[in-house]
Amino acid sequence: QVQLVESGGGLVQPGGSLRLSCAASGRTFNNYVVAWFRQAPGKEREFVAALKWRGRHTYYEDSVQGRFTISGDNAKATVFLQMNGLQPEDTAAYYCAADAHLIQSSISQSSQYDYWGQGTQVTVSS
């Protein structure tokens, strides 16, 4: 069993930055894929970024490529999402998810993840 706890959300002005953290309890992320998804009011949950721990491969949704960076610290069992150049359209609840049995083609599919955090709100507004 993996328990995930997100932190780092908040209110930021357009163009600003935030760093989200996803901490795992009970184990490290070895052999896991850890991803960030987001969900805005009235919209479906969408893929943001993922880190495949073995090999440290990263994946990004097109609209965040070049602005967001996903990284991990296995000693702390924590995955980070550095978000720069935030825009109002990035406003959403951000969720961390993890799974140990994903193939590459499934990484962006929220239904394939077994473990989820409670979410952290990111609001981009002037």
Buried (B, 14 or more C-beta within 10 A) or exposed (E): EBBBBBBBBEEBEEEBEBBBBBBBEEEBBEEBBBBBBBBBEEEEBBBBBBBBBEEEEBBBBEEBEEBBBBBBEEEEBBBBBBBBEBEEEBBBBBBBBBBBEBEEEEBBEBEBBEBBBEBBEBBBEE
